[in-house]
Amino acid sequence: MIVWNKTHIYWSLFKFKDWNLYLAATEKGLCYVGSQNKSFQELSVWAEKRFPGSTLVEDTKKLEAYSAQLIEYFEGKRKKFSVPFDYHGTEFQVAVWNALCEIPFGETKSYSDIANDINKPAAVRAVGAAIGANPVLITVPCHRVVGKNGSLTGYRGGLEMKTQLLDLERHLPSFK
């Protein structure tokens, strides 16, 4: 296991309309986007697991570029994120997260589709686990993955958040 001692993780609370999300980044890029309206504890527990020994530092200025792209997304002006990421996972997880970034705005894919996209067609359950471990919600669009029959399936941010994100992308008026 890699230990990231003395890493500073900069964080801020992103607010847009009814959305409150904790964001975090290292000097290398965005490393965390939290669940809608969850407490700071979600971020601190995640940081301790993923960056043991790191220091959490509130710094809204360092998160401005990430916040700006999220605002553009929520306003319907951005369909793909171009910020640098600093996520750490297994080779398999990173392959899944990269595949998620290829799902076009407003479209969905199934877990089986993602498994096929990364040339691991038998790894559907492992794909689901990798998606569940995605540390950067919205920006790596795991909300665009649905069940094979099109049904909504689990989401770290909750099914209400997933529904709202999909509605935004489909331009439905129920998005807050």
Short mmCIF file of the C-alpha atoms (twelve columns), coordinates in Angstrom:
data_MODEL
# 
_entry.id   MODEL 
# 
loop_
_atom_site.group_PDB 
_atom_site.id 
_atom_site.type_symbol 
_atom_site.label_atom_id 
_atom_site.label_alt_id 
_atom_site.label_comp_id 
_atom_site.label_asym_id 
_atom_site.label_seq_id 
_atom_site.Cartn_x 
_atom_site.Cartn_y 
_atom_site.Cartn_z 
_atom_site.pdbx_PDB_model_num 
ATOM 1   C CA . MET A 1   0.000   0.000   0.000   1 
ATOM 2   C CA . ILE A 2   1.238   3.435   -0.900  1 
ATOM 3   C CA . VAL A 3   1.314   5.886   1.999   1 
ATOM 4   C CA . TRP A 4   0.899   9.553   1.091   1 
ATOM 5   C CA . ASN A 5   2.322   11.050  4.265   1 
ATOM 6   C CA . LYS A 6   2.374   14.808  4.564   1 
ATOM 7   C CA . THR A 7   0.082   15.275  1.567   1 
ATOM 8   C CA . HIS A 8   -2.076  18.346  1.897   1 
ATOM 9   C CA . ILE A 9   -5.625  17.815  0.765   1 
ATOM 10  C CA . TYR A 10  -7.311  21.131  0.100   1 
ATOM 11  C CA . TRP A 11  -11.054 21.209  0.476   1 
ATOM 12  C CA . SER A 12  -14.039 23.509  0.234   1 
ATOM 13  C CA . LEU A 13  -17.796 23.270  0.403   1 
ATOM 14  C CA . PHE A 14  -19.266 23.747  -3.062  1 
ATOM 15  C CA . LYS A 15  -22.709 25.349  -3.036  1 
ATOM 16  C CA . PHE A 16  -24.987 25.751  -6.027  1 
ATOM 17  C CA . LYS A 17  -28.750 26.158  -5.630  1 
ATOM 18  C CA . ASP A 18  -29.831 23.207  -3.458  1 
ATOM 19  C CA . TRP A 19  -26.506 21.416  -3.884  1 
ATOM 20  C CA . ASN A 20  -23.847 21.249  -1.179  1 
ATOM 21  C CA . LEU A 21  -20.869 19.058  -2.015  1 
ATOM 22  C CA . TYR A 22  -17.465 18.813  -0.411  1 
ATOM 23  C CA . LEU A 23  -14.654 19.021  -2.954  1 
ATOM 24  C CA . ALA A 24  -11.032 18.119  -2.329  1 
ATOM 25  C CA . ALA A 25  -7.853  18.323  -4.353  1 
ATOM 26  C CA . THR A 26  -4.154  17.754  -3.980  1 
ATOM 27  C CA . GLU A 27  -1.527  19.776  -5.808  1 
ATOM 28  C CA . LYS A 28  -1.932  17.258  -8.655  1 
ATOM 29  C CA . GLY A 29  -5.678  17.573  -9.153  1 
ATOM 30  C CA . LEU A 30  -9.213  16.890  -8.011  1 
ATOM 31  C CA . CYS A 31  -9.273  13.851  -5.752  1 
ATOM 32  C CA . TYR A 32  -12.750 13.906  -4.201  1 
ATOM 33  C CA . VAL A 33  -16.292 15.055  -4.901  1 
ATOM 34  C CA . GLY A 34  -18.678 14.225  -2.096  1 
ATOM 35  C CA . SER A 35  -22.295 13.169  -1.951  1 
ATOM 36  C CA . GLN A 36  -25.034 15.752  -2.030  1 
ATOM 37  C CA . ASN A 37  -25.719 17.405  1.337   1 
ATOM 38  C CA . LYS A 38  -23.492 15.003  3.307   1 
ATOM 39  C CA . SER A 39  -21.410 16.072  6.270   1 
ATOM 40  C CA . PHE A 40  -17.712 16.904  6.350   1 
ATOM 41  C CA . GLN A 41  -17.199 13.537  8.035   1 
ATOM 42  C CA . GLU A 42  -17.735 11.751  4.698   1 
ATOM 43  C CA . LEU A 43  -14.690 13.606  3.334   1 
ATOM 44  C CA . SER A 44  -12.536 13.141  6.434   1 
ATOM 45  C CA . VAL A 45  -13.207 9.376   6.636   1 
ATOM 46  C CA . TRP A 46  -12.431 9.011   2.916   1 
ATOM 47  C CA . ALA A 47  -9.203  11.059  3.224   1 
ATOM 48  C CA . GLU A 48  -7.960  8.967   6.140   1 
ATOM 49  C CA . LYS A 49  -8.499  5.754   4.134   1 
ATOM 50  C CA . ARG A 50  -7.068  6.983   0.836   1 
ATOM 51  C CA . PHE A 51  -4.381  9.409   2.019   1 
ATOM 52  C CA . PRO A 52  -3.332  8.196   5.502   1 
ATOM 53  C CA . GLY A 53  -1.427  10.834  7.425   1 
ATOM 54  C CA . SER A 54  -2.564  13.641  5.134   1 
ATOM 55  C CA . THR A 55  -3.651  17.040  6.353   1 
ATOM 56  C CA . LEU A 56  -7.033  18.499  5.397   1 
ATOM 57  C CA . VAL A 57  -6.741  22.231  4.697   1 
ATOM 58  C CA . GLU A 58  -9.744  24.401  3.894   1 
ATOM 59  C CA . ASP A 59  -8.849  26.515  0.856   1 
ATOM 60  C CA . THR A 60  -11.658 27.752  -1.360  1 
ATOM 61  C CA . LYS A 61  -9.215  29.513  -3.686  1 
ATOM 62  C CA . LYS A 62  -7.386  26.268  -4.568  1 
ATOM 63  C CA . LEU A 63  -10.733 24.676  -5.457  1 
ATOM 64  C CA . GLU A 64  -11.999 27.554  -7.637  1 
ATOM 65  C CA . ALA A 65  -11.192 25.947  -11.001 1 
ATOM 66  C CA . TYR A 66  -13.006 22.763  -10.012 1 
ATOM 67  C CA . SER A 67  -15.977 24.700  -8.649  1 
ATOM 68  C CA . ALA A 68  -16.168 26.761  -11.842 1 
ATOM 69  C CA . GLN A 69  -16.450 23.648  -14.005 1 
ATOM 70  C CA . LEU A 70  -19.108 22.170  -11.714 1 
ATOM 71  C CA . ILE A 71  -21.130 25.390  -11.947 1 
ATOM 72  C CA . GLU A 72  -20.879 25.228  -15.755 1 
ATOM 73  C CA . TYR A 73  -22.069 21.609  -15.603 1 
ATOM 74  C CA . PHE A 74  -25.045 22.442  -13.378 1 
ATOM 75  C CA . GLU A 75  -25.950 25.358  -15.650 1 
ATOM 76  C CA . GLY A 76  -25.903 23.011  -18.660 1 
ATOM 77  C CA . LYS A 77  -22.874 24.729  -20.219 1 
ATOM 78  C CA . ARG A 78  -20.343 21.915  -19.689 1 
ATOM 79  C CA . LYS A 79  -20.704 18.332  -20.860 1 
ATOM 80  C CA . LYS A 80  -17.222 17.034  -20.059 1 
ATOM 81  C CA . PHE A 81  -14.732 17.991  -17.360 1 
ATOM 82  C CA . SER A 82  -11.205 19.056  -18.243 1 
ATOM 83  C CA . VAL A 83  -9.741  19.474  -14.769 1 
ATOM 84  C CA . PRO A 84  -6.765  17.339  -13.720 1 
ATOM 85  C CA . PHE A 85  -7.577  14.420  -11.447 1 
ATOM 86  C CA . ASP A 86  -5.543  12.845  -8.683  1 
ATOM 87  C CA . TYR A 87  -7.407  9.643   -8.004  1 
ATOM 88  C CA . HIS A 88  -5.706  6.510   -6.827  1 
ATOM 89  C CA . GLY A 89  -6.992  3.025   -7.439  1 
ATOM 90  C CA . THR A 90  -5.996  -0.300  -8.835  1 
ATOM 91  C CA . GLU A 91  -5.195  -0.588  -12.535 1 
ATOM 92  C CA . PHE A 92  -8.654  -2.136  -12.974 1 
ATOM 93  C CA . GLN A 93  -10.428 0.677   -11.098 1 
ATOM 94  C CA . VAL A 94  -8.627  3.348   -13.112 1 
ATOM 95  C CA . ALA A 95  -9.580  1.565   -16.354 1 
ATOM 96  C CA . VAL A 96  -13.234 1.594   -15.246 1 
ATOM 97  C CA . TRP A 97  -13.091 5.258   -14.198 1 
ATOM 98  C CA . ASN A 98  -11.514 6.191   -17.535 1 
ATOM 99  C CA . ALA A 99  -14.281 4.279   -19.350 1 
ATOM 100 C CA . LEU A 100 -16.894 6.232   -17.386 1 
ATOM 101 C CA . CYS A 101 -15.417 9.474   -18.716 1 
ATOM 102 C CA . GLU A 102 -16.170 8.262   -22.243 1 
ATOM 103 C CA . ILE A 103 -19.930 7.964   -21.648 1 
ATOM 104 C CA . PRO A 104 -21.420 10.948  -23.490 1 
ATOM 105 C CA . PHE A 105 -23.382 13.605  -21.598 1 
ATOM 106 C CA . GLY A 106 -27.069 12.669  -21.465 1 
ATOM 107 C CA . GLU A 107 -26.484 9.001   -22.252 1 
ATOM 108 C CA . THR A 108 -26.221 5.913   -20.084 1 
ATOM 109 C CA . LYS A 109 -24.447 2.585   -20.266 1 
ATOM 110 C CA . SER A 110 -24.898 -0.635  -18.339 1 
ATOM 111 C CA . TYR A 111 -22.340 -2.309  -16.110 1 
ATOM 112 C CA . SER A 112 -22.004 -4.961  -18.841 1 
ATOM 113 C CA . ASP A 113 -21.265 -2.247  -21.411 1 
ATOM 114 C CA . ILE A 114 -18.448 -0.892  -19.225 1 
ATOM 115 C CA . ALA A 115 -17.052 -4.407  -18.692 1 
ATOM 116 C CA . ASN A 116 -17.015 -4.882  -22.463 1 
ATOM 117 C CA . ASP A 117 -15.476 -1.437  -23.018 1 
ATOM 118 C CA . ILE A 118 -12.468 -2.401  -20.889 1 
ATOM 119 C CA . ASN A 119 -12.239 -5.868  -22.491 1 
ATOM 120 C CA . LYS A 120 -13.271 -7.689  -19.303 1 
ATOM 121 C CA . PRO A 121 -16.770 -8.941  -20.232 1 
ATOM 122 C CA . ALA A 122 -16.941 -11.395 -17.325 1 
ATOM 123 C CA . ALA A 123 -16.051 -8.741  -14.736 1 
ATOM 124 C CA . VAL A 124 -19.472 -7.093  -14.402 1 
ATOM 125 C CA . ARG A 125 -19.549 -7.334  -10.594 1 
ATOM 126 C CA . ALA A 126 -15.984 -6.056  -10.310 1 
ATOM 127 C CA . VAL A 127 -16.970 -3.144  -12.567 1 
ATOM 128 C CA . GLY A 128 -19.796 -2.384  -10.128 1 
ATOM 129 C CA . ALA A 129 -17.363 -2.415  -7.212  1 
ATOM 130 C CA . ALA A 130 -14.935 -0.123  -9.066  1 
ATOM 131 C CA . ILE A 131 -17.750 2.289   -9.888  1 
ATOM 132 C CA . GLY A 132 -18.769 2.283   -6.217  1 
ATOM 133 C CA . ALA A 133 -15.206 3.265   -5.305  1 
ATOM 134 C CA . ASN A 134 -15.180 6.287   -7.655  1 
ATOM 135 C CA . PRO A 135 -13.937 9.161   -5.471  1 
ATOM 136 C CA . VAL A 136 -14.919 11.995  -7.813  1 
ATOM 137 C CA . LEU A 137 -18.675 11.938  -8.304  1 
ATOM 138 C CA . ILE A 138 -20.178 13.898  -11.196 1 
ATOM 139 C CA . THR A 139 -16.789 14.696  -12.765 1 
ATOM 140 C CA . VAL A 140 -16.162 11.001  -13.431 1 
ATOM 141 C CA . PRO A 141 -19.783 10.317  -14.373 1 
ATOM 142 C CA . CYS A 142 -20.650 7.071   -12.637 1 
ATOM 143 C CA . HIS A 143 -24.236 8.365   -12.416 1 
ATOM 144 C CA . ARG A 144 -24.509 7.467   -16.122 1 
ATOM 145 C CA . VAL A 145 -24.308 3.738   -15.373 1 
ATOM 146 C CA . VAL A 146 -27.610 1.906   -15.035 1 
ATOM 147 C CA . GLY A 147 -28.783 -1.678  -14.816 1 
ATOM 148 C CA . LYS A 148 -28.933 -3.772  -17.984 1 
ATOM 149 C CA . ASN A 149 -32.705 -3.214  -18.157 1 
ATOM 150 C CA . GLY A 150 -32.253 0.556   -17.751 1 
ATOM 151 C CA . SER A 151 -33.191 0.604   -14.064 1 
ATOM 152 C CA . LEU A 152 -31.424 2.894   -11.629 1 
ATOM 153 C CA . THR A 153 -28.963 1.045   -9.450  1 
ATOM 154 C CA . GLY A 154 -26.863 1.990   -6.443  1 
ATOM 155 C CA . TYR A 155 -24.959 5.239   -6.251  1 
ATOM 156 C CA . ARG A 156 -22.628 6.495   -3.514  1 
ATOM 157 C CA . GLY A 157 -24.481 9.809   -3.456  1 
ATOM 158 C CA . GLY A 158 -27.869 8.080   -3.236  1 
ATOM 159 C CA . LEU A 159 -30.474 7.369   -5.892  1 
ATOM 160 C CA . GLU A 160 -32.071 10.811  -5.491  1 
ATOM 161 C CA . MET A 161 -28.774 12.476  -6.432  1 
ATOM 162 C CA . LYS A 162 -28.309 10.065  -9.353  1 
ATOM 163 C CA . THR A 163 -31.836 10.805  -10.597 1 
ATOM 164 C CA . GLN A 164 -31.277 14.561  -10.367 1 
ATOM 165 C CA . LEU A 165 -28.016 14.331  -12.338 1 
ATOM 166 C CA . LEU A 166 -29.592 12.200  -15.057 1 
ATOM 167 C CA . ASP A 167 -32.570 14.571  -15.201 1 
ATOM 168 C CA . LEU A 168 -30.230 17.548  -15.584 1 
ATOM 169 C CA . GLU A 169 -28.511 15.848  -18.471 1 
ATOM 170 C CA . ARG A 170 -31.824 15.005  -20.098 1 
ATOM 171 C CA . HIS A 171 -33.005 18.605  -19.499 1 
ATOM 172 C CA . LEU A 172 -35.998 17.613  -17.410 1 
ATOM 173 C CA . PRO A 173 -37.543 20.338  -15.253 1 
ATOM 174 C CA . SER A 174 -37.365 18.254  -12.057 1 
ATOM 175 C CA . PHE A 175 -33.673 19.097  -11.625 1 
ATOM 176 C CA . LYS A 176 -33.114 21.493  -8.725  1 
# 
